[in-house]
Amino acid sequence: MSHPQSYEILLFAEPQGSAPAPEPGAAIRSAVVDATGDTGASGYPRYEGEGMAADINPATHTVAALLVDGSELDYGLTARIAERAPGTGGTGGDRGTG
């Protein structure tokens, strides 16, 4: 099975308590992660880049594990991924993982 060579991971804040909802589609952080050729602790391929390390299930395009700047994802944040189209630098559509 061929695995995508890179994804773009987008982090979104979910409203907490009386906090205002973020603007729709406004990611608070993003990173392009590239395949390392390694398998993560979850058993899925490992992707790293721009301060993020993720194990991504290539069959479902979901994040099985994610570290941001070496720490687990904070409560109230969700991650979505978008497969990057080969040779374009663009994305092929996002997939929710929250």
C-alpha positions in Angstrom: 0.0 0.0 0.0 1.4 3.4 -0.9 1.3 6.1 1.8 1.0 9.8 1.1 4.4 11.5 1.4 3.1 14.6 3.2 0.0 16.1 4.9 -0.9 19.5 6.1 -2.1 19.3 9.7 -4.4 22.1 10.8 -5.2 22.9 14.5 -8.5 24.4 15.5 -9.7 25.7 18.8 -13.0 24.5 20.0 -15.1 27.0 22.1 -14.8 26.5 25.8 -17.4 27.7 28.3 -18.4 31.2 27.5 -15.5 31.8 25.1 -16.5 33.1 21.7 -16.4 30.6 18.9 -13.5 31.0 16.5 -14.1 32.1 12.9 -15.2 29.2 10.8 -12.2 27.7 9.0 -9.7 29.7 11.0 -6.9 27.4 11.9 -4.8 28.6 14.8 -1.8 26.7 13.6 -0.8 24.6 10.7 2.2 22.5 9.7 3.3 20.5 6.7 4.5 17.1 7.9 6.5 14.7 5.7 6.8 10.9 5.9 9.8 9.8 7.9 9.8 6.2 6.8 9.4 5.1 10.4 6.4 3.6 12.2 5.1 5.4 15.2 4.2 3.8 18.6 0.6 3.5 17.3 1.7 1.3 14.5 1.0 3.8 11.8 3.4 5.7 9.6 5.2 8.7 11.3 5.1 12.2 9.8 7.2 15.1 11.1 7.7 18.8 10.3 7.4 22.3 11.6 7.2 21.3 15.2 4.6 18.6 14.8 5.0 14.8 14.9 2.0 12.6 13.9 1.2 9.0 13.4 -1.4 9.0 10.6 -3.6 6.0 9.6 -3.2 5.9 5.8 -6.4 4.0 5.2 -8.7 6.5 7.0 -6.5 9.6 6.9 -6.9 10.2 10.6 -4.4 11.2 13.2 -3.7 8.4 15.6 -1.1 10.3 17.7 0.0 13.9 17.6 2.8 15.9 19.4 3.0 19.7 19.0 6.3 21.1 20.0 7.0 17.9 21.9 3.8 17.9 23.9 0.4 16.2 23.5 -2.4 18.2 22.0 -4.1 20.5 24.6 -7.7 20.0 25.5 -10.0 22.1 23.4 -7.9 21.7 20.3 -8.7 19.5 17.4 -6.6 18.5 14.4 -7.6 18.1 10.8 -5.4 16.8 8.0 -5.3 17.5 4.3 -3.3 15.3 2.0 -1.0 17.4 -0.1 -1.4 17.0 -3.9 1.9 15.7 -5.4 3.9 18.5 -7.1 1.4 21.3 -6.4 2.1 22.3 -2.8 -1.7 22.4 -2.4 -4.0 20.2 -0.4 -6.4 17.6 -1.6 -9.2 18.3 0.9 -9.3 18.2 4.7 -10.3 15.4 6.9 -11.6 15.9 10.4 -9.9 14.1 13.2 -11.3 15.8 16.3 
